[in-house]
Amino acid sequence: MATLLVRGVDEALVRRLREQAVANGRSAEAEHRAILAQALGGTDRLSFAEVLSSMPDVGQDADFERIQDTGEAARVFD
């Protein structure tokens, strides 16, 4: 990832950025990235939250429960 340094930004603009970041539950840096991505069309990479939200809501909780193995295979580290 690249680093972007922006000099000479008006204090009022920085204050508004911080206020908007708080309102969106992000850091000022994350808000800055989001604004740039929105203005410039974003990236081809999905965020972790986007990947999770795109997963289908299927199955029951029991389908994903861990099965405890009590046989010989369970003692591989003894």
ABEGO torsion letter per residue (X at the ends): XBBBBBBGBBAAAAAAAAAAAAAAGBBAAAAAAAAAAAAAGEBABBBAAAAAAABBBBEBAAAABBBBBABAAAAAAX
